[in-house]
Structures are given as structure tokens and as C-alpha cells.
Amino acid sequence: MQVKDVMVPEVKTIAPAATIRQAAQVMKQFHIGSLIVVDKAKLAGIVTDRDILEKVVAPGSVAAKVKVADIMTKKVVMIAPDADVEEAAEVMVARKIKKLPVVEDNSLVGIVTATDICASEPRLMEQISELFQVGKKKVMAG
């Protein structure tokens, strides 16, 4: 099975100049945990709910004043739509990430998450579960 078979083609995006408050509102509205940051029709980064918690909420910053560009991950790990789902799972585990933008010919065509992979390929659930255990261990240790 290929990534294009399990990815979500409707990707929610946000501009780097948007505030974290705006990003959080979009995530809440669509019940999603990340937004792809697009600047002048080019993928510029990704911002996740975890970024918001760790880089804005926990330090006590004001979400209405912090810009997406200030906390987004700029070096985004991406995958091609024709890549194998197992390869996507391996990349996620190796890089300790749960979301991969899907890019073809330098254009954003979708996003695939660890949840998407587990739902489509139950045999990969054990491999992907490592991603969820990392966060769980931090909470238990803290």
C-alpha cells in the first residue's frame, strides 16, 4: 500500500505571520494536531499542538503575540505519495514524528499521520506505537 492510499488530501495550512492563537483556533475548529505553514504557495514549515504547548503555553507566552514563524519547525520531513506506507512508518519512528506532509513535484498534496497508518495497516501498529510511548514515558517520568 502506498502513502497516497492513506493520506488526507485536504491539508489545513496557515501563514507564518499568523499568530499562535489563530493557529490554535484552526486546529480546534478542524480537530487536528498540526498545520502546514505555507509562505507564497511554498511549504515553509509545520506547527503542531505540541509546539504550541512546549514553546508558548508552558513558558507563559501570550499566544496572541507569538507568530507561527517563531515556533514552527522549518526543516520539515516529507514523503512522496508513491512511497510505501511501511517506509512512512519507518521515517516517523526514526525521526520521532507523527505527521508527514506528502509532497509531489514540490507541491503539497496531502498529509499522513501515524494514526492514518495504524488505521490502514494494523500490522504496522506495533512499530508506530513507539512514537506514542516516547511521549508517555516523558509524562510518567515528569
Backbone as a ProteinNet text record, in pm:
[ID]
protein_1_A
[PRIMARY]
MQVKDVMVPEVKTIAPAATIRQAAQVMKQFHIGSLIVVDKAKLAGIVTDRDILEKVVAPGSVAAKVKVADIMTKKVVMIAPDADVEEAAEVMVARKIKKLPVVEDNSLVGIVTATDICASEPRLMEQISELFQVGKKKVMAG
[TERTIARY]
83.8	0	89.1	46.6	124.4	66.7	150.3	110.5	-14	-21.7	-135.9	-267.8	-261.2	-381.3	-434.8	-352.6	-394	-385.7	-322.7	-305.9	-438.7	-439.7	-553.9	-516.4	-593.2	-555.8	-591.4	-687.1	-726.2	-641.1	-533.5	-440.2	-474	-482.9	-507.1	-372.5	-370.2	-245.7	-265.1	-153	-154.2	-31.4	-40.9	71	166.7	294.1	391.1	364.8	298	270	148.9	74.4	-41.9	6.1	-82.9	-46.8	-72.1	-11.6	-32.7	-178.3	-237.2	-379.1	-463.8	-434.3	-508	-484.2	-360.7	-328.2	-404.7	-407.5	-478.8	-627.9	-682.7	-825	-856.8	-769.6	-790.2	-779.6	-680.1	-663.9	-787.3	-838.7	-958.4	-1078.9	-1096.6	-1210.9	-1215.9	-1099.1	-1093.9	-1052.1	-1033.4	-995.1	-868.6	-766.1	-639.6	-525.7	-411.3	-298.4	-183	-201.8	-93.3	-146.5	-65.2	-92.9	35.5	21.3	135.9	147.4	267	290.6	331.7	254.7	278.2	304.7	414.1	451.2	468.1	385.7	390.2	379.4	281.6	249.4	359.6	456.6	562.5	557.4	581.5	584.8	702.5	671.4	774.6	801.3	706.6	725.2	600.7	604	489.7	483.4	362.6	342.8	244.6	276.9	194.2	140.4	41.1	-13.8	95.1	184.9	295.4	389.3	415.3	496.8	433	301.5	229.4	239.6	221.4	229.3	369.6	470.1	607	672.5	639.5	710.7	632.3	502.9	422.1	351.2	270	189.4	276.7	362.8	445.2	533.5	597.8	679.5	597.9	467.2	382.1	375.1	408.6	399.8	254	230	94.9	71.4	-20.8	-46.2	-88.4	-149.8	-194.1	-77.9	38	153.2	262.8	265.8	368.5	323.9	414.1	384.1	418.1	345.8	370.5	516.5	568.8	708.4	808.5	770.5	862	880.4	782.3	792.5	783.8	753.2	734.4	865.3	852	967	991.2	1110.6	1141.2	1194.5	1266	1319.6	1218.4	1124.3	1013.5	1053.1	1027.7	1048.8	924.1	945	832.9	845.8	739.4	739.9	662.9	695.8	628.3	501.6	401.7	276.5	291.2	391.9	409.8	501.8	546.1	627	538.9	599.8	527.9	490.5	375.1	328.4	428.2	488.2	587.8	708.1	747.3	856.9	818.8	695.8	647.9	655.9	614.8	620.2	764.4	854.9	996.3	1053	1017.1	1063.4	1010.2	883	822.6	892.3	917.1	981.5	1125.6	1198.4	1337.8	1351.6	1258.9	1265	1182.3	1108.7	1022.8	919	851.4	745.8	619.7	505.2	377.5	303	358.7	291.3	392.6	355.4	442.4	365.4	407	347.4	383	288.8	309.9	329.7	445.5	482.8	517	463.3	491.9	524.3	638.3	682.3	679.6	732.5	739.9	604.2	497.3	363.6	308.9	246.7	182.7	55.9	49.2	-67.5	-143.8	-90.2	-159.8	-74.8	-128.6	-56.5	-92	5	-19.4	27.7	-53.2	-21	-0.5	56.7	74.8	-60.4	-161.5	-296.4	-350	-327.1	-370.3	-306.6	-178.3	-106.2	-158.8	-179.2	-229.9	-368.9	-451.5	-587.3	-586.6	-492.6	-490.5	-405.9	-306	-212.8	-192.5	-288.6	-276.5	-145.7	-86.9	38.5	153.9	139.4	242.8	219.2	109.1	72.1	180.2	239.6	343.4	462.3	503	615.4	582.7	467.7	425.7	402.1	362.7	331.9	451.5	572.4	691.5	680.5	618.2	603.1	517.8	415.4	324.8	383.1	470.4	534	635.1	699.8	800.2	735.1	622.5	553.4	502.6	454.7	400.2	508.9	627.6	738.9	777.8	775.3	810	711	584.9	481.1	498.2	522.2	537.2	661.7	768.2	894.3	886.4	803.2	794.6	717.5
-116.9	0	124.3	225.4	347.9	460	558.3	671.4	739.2	752.9	820.4	749.9	622.2	545.5	573.5	627.8	651.2	797.1	881.1	1021.4	1096.2	1209.4	1301.1	1410.3	1421	1519.5	1664.3	1684.6	1820.7	1865.9	1934	1976.9	2118.9	2137.3	2270.3	2341.3	2464.2	2540.6	2673.5	2736.3	2867.2	2945	3075.9	3162.6	3178.8	3199.8	3217.4	3342.4	3441.4	3565.2	3554	3444.3	3424.4	3407.6	3438	3421.7	3277.5	3241.7	3109.1	3094.1	3200.7	3194.8	3157	3216.9	3183.5	3037.5	2992.7	2853.9	2757.9	2787.9	2702.9	2699.8	2811.8	2817.2	2730	2731.9	2648.1	2500.3	2466.9	2327.9	2281.8	2365.7	2330.8	2314.5	2406.8	2403.5	2273.8	2228.9	2111	1983.4	1993.6	1876.6	1809.9	1892	1841.9	1884.8	1819	1846.4	1917.6	1958.6	2029.6	2110.8	2206.8	2286.7	2296.9	2287.3	2308.1	2458.7	2510.6	2653.1	2677	2763.9	2791.8	2940.4	2971	3109.6	3124.8	3208.3	3231	3099.3	3019	2890.6	2784.9	2808.2	2710.7	2662.6	2534.6	2476.8	2538.3	2604.9	2673.1	2606.7	2523.3	2459.6	2386.3	2342	2275.2	2322.2	2342.9	2378.5	2277.4	2224.1	2120.4	2167.4	2096.1	2127.4	2114.3	2022.7	2004.9	2125.7	2180.4	2302.5	2413.8	2427.4	2533	2514	2390.8	2364	2389.9	2335.5	2343.1	2480.2	2549.7	2673.5	2801.2	2786.8	2905.9	2894.9	2791.9	2779.5	2756.6	2656.6	2624.1	2740.5	2810.5	2924.3	3047.3	3044.6	3156	3270.1	3243.6	3347.6	3376.1	3490.1	3529.2	3480.9	3386.5	3323.1	3422.2	3530.9	3631.2	3718	3706.6	3788.6	3707.6	3577.5	3492.2	3452.7	3463.8	3429.5	3282	3224.2	3085.6	3069.3	3166.8	3160.5	3148.8	3198	3195.9	3056.9	2969.3	2838.1	2719.5	2744.2	2633.3	2557.8	2433.4	2353.4	2386.3	2433.9	2477.8	2364.4	2272.8	2160.1	2046.6	2049.2	1955.4	1826.4	1715.2	1584.8	1555.8	1523.2	1498.9	1360.4	1320	1191.3	1204.2	1120.2	1120.3	1034.9	1067.8	992.4	847.4	819.6	681.8	599.3	657.3	582.8	477.7	371.7	265.8	312.9	271.3	307.8	261.1	147.2	96.8	191	246.9	344.1	468.3	513.6	629.2	598.9	478.9	439.2	438	387.5	382.9	524	614.9	753.4	817	795.4	852.8	803.9	675.7	619.2	669.3	668.3	711.7	858.8	941.9	1086.5	1129.4	1033.7	1060.6	1169.7	1151.9	1244	1165.1	1229.7	1161.5	1209.6	1308.9	1365.8	1389.2	1352.8	1373.8	1443.1	1561.8	1621.2	1534.9	1522.9	1444.9	1544.9	1535.1	1632.4	1561	1618.1	1565.7	1683.3	1677.6	1786.6	1921.4	1923.2	2043.7	2102.3	2024.7	2070.9	1983.8	2047.7	1977.7	1910.6	1777.5	1704	1631.9	1633.6	1566.5	1562.9	1492.2	1469.2	1329.1	1259.8	1127.3	1129.2	1070.2	1067.8	924.3	911.9	778.9	711.3	788.1	733.1	679.8	753.3	707.8	573.4	561.4	437.5	321.8	344.8	238.6	192.5	286.5	251.9	171.6	200	131.7	5	1.6	-111.5	-157.5	-230.5	-272.8	-346	-410	-482.7	-388.1	-258.9	-161.9	-93	-129.1	-63.2	-76.4	-191.9	-211.7	-119.7	-109.1	-22.9	123.7	169	307.4	337.5	237.1	260.5	316.7	296.9	354	506.2	568.1	714.1	760.6	683.7	721.6	688.1	591.2	554	658	723.8	825.1	936.4	988.9	1094.7	1045.6	921.3	864.3	850.5	809.1	794.7	928.4	1036.3	1168.3	1213	1187.2	1227.8	1150.3	1020.7	937.3	975.6	1012	1047.4	1185	1272.5	1412.2	1419.7
0	0	0	-74.5	-86.2	0.8	28.5	111.3	53.6	-78.1	-140.2	-111.5	-75.4	-44.2	95.8	182.8	322.2	366.1	284.8	323	319.4	388	384.1	283	174	71.5	105.9	194.8	232.6	350.4	321	424.3	469	597.3	653	664.9	616.4	615.4	688.5	716.9	782.6	736.7	739.8	702.1	819.2	792.3	900.5	984.6	928.4	1001.5	1093.9	1083.8	1171.6	1315.4	1408.6	1549.7	1593.2	1702.2	1759.9	1802.9	1849	1885.7	1764.3	1649.9	1527.4	1488.6	1499.9	1467.1	1557.9	1687	1783	1752	1711.4	1677.9	1556.5	1456.1	1337.7	1375.2	1455.6	1499.3	1576	1661.7	1739	1647	1555.2	1463.3	1382.2	1335.8	1249.8	1323.8	1456.2	1537.2	1482.3	1461.9	1409.4	1500.4	1488.1	1575.3	1509.3	1383.2	1316.5	1199.5	1160.4	1041.8	960.8	830	743.3	720.5	736.9	720	574.6	508.1	366.4	350	280.1	252.4	102.3	41.3	-103.1	-178.9	-140.4	-204.2	-188.5	-101.1	-77.3	67.5	86.7	220.6	296.4	407.7	484.9	618.7	665.2	794.7	838.4	963.4	1025.2	1170	1218.1	1358.3	1416.3	1532.4	1594	1728.7	1775.9	1908	2014.3	1995.4	2090.9	2090.7	1970.5	1961.6	2042.9	2028.1	2098.4	2249.3	2295.3	2439.5	2494.4	2426.5	2477.1	2459.9	2349.1	2316.7	2348.6	2374.9	2401.9	2536.8	2554.3	2675.5	2798.8	2795.5	2912.7	2957.3	2864.9	2908.2	2950.3	2924	2965.6	2866.3	2740.4	2638	2604.2	2543.5	2504.4	2360.3	2344.9	2215.2	2107.9	2147.2	2050.3	1999.7	2065.5	2025.3	1955.2	1977.3	1916.9	1776	1681	1541.9	1514.8	1421.9	1380.8	1339.3	1266.3	1218.9	1333.2	1450.8	1565.6	1625.5	1608.2	1673.6	1577.7	1451.6	1357.5	1334.6	1297.1	1255.1	1109	1079.1	942.5	855.6	916.5	839	846.3	753.5	754.4	682.9	748.3	687.1	604.8	477.1	386	323.5	256	188	57.4	-37.6	-168	-161.7	-242.5	-239.6	-284	-365.9	-413	-323	-212.2	-115.2	-47.5	-3.6	66.1	207.2	254.3	387.9	493.5	472.2	567.4	575.2	462.4	460.4	541.7	526	603.6	752.4	791.5	932.6	982.7	901.1	939.7	958.2	867.5	877.6	1006.1	1034	1154.3	1280.2	1287.5	1406.2	1416.9	1306	1307.8	1347.3	1299.5	1325.5	1446.1	1504.8	1621.5	1591	1477.4	1436.5	1404.1	1417	1396	1272.5	1203	1087.2	976.2	853.4	738.4	627.3	586.8	467.5	345.8	255.5	134.4	20.5	-45.8	-147.8	-278.7	-387.7	-521.3	-611.7	-680.6	-768.2	-696.1	-575	-490.9	-453.8	-468.6	-430.3	-318	-221.1	-110.5	-162.6	-148.8	-199.4	-88.9	34.2	143.4	268.6	366.9	492.3	539.6	594.4	650.1	794.9	882	1024.6	1070.8	1188.1	1247.5	1265.4	1299.6	1316	1183.6	1074.1	941.8	908	938.6	907.1	991	1119.3	1206.7	1162.9	1121.2	1078.3	949	860	730.8	730.3	813	817.3	961.8	1018.3	1158.3	1189.9	1089.9	1114.4	1149.9	1116.7	1149.2	1283.2	1349.5	1474.2	1581	1591.6	1693.8	1668.4	1542	1506.6	1537.5	1497.3	1517.6	1665.7	1742	1883.7	1959.3	1907.7	1969.9	1980.3	1881.6	1882.3	1998.9	2029.4	2135.9	2273.1	2279.7	2405.2	2449.5	2354.7	2388.2	2469.6	2423.2	2496.9	2629.8	2634.8	2756.7	2862.8	2822.4	2915.3	2976.3	2893.3	2943.9	3050.9	3027.7	3124.2	3254.3	3244.4	3363	3441.4	3369.5	3435.3	3498.7	3438.8	3486.6	3610.4
[MASK]
++++++++++++++++++++++++++++++++++++++++++++++++++++++++++++++++++++++++++++++++++++++++++++++++++++++++++++++++++++++++++++++++++++++++++++++

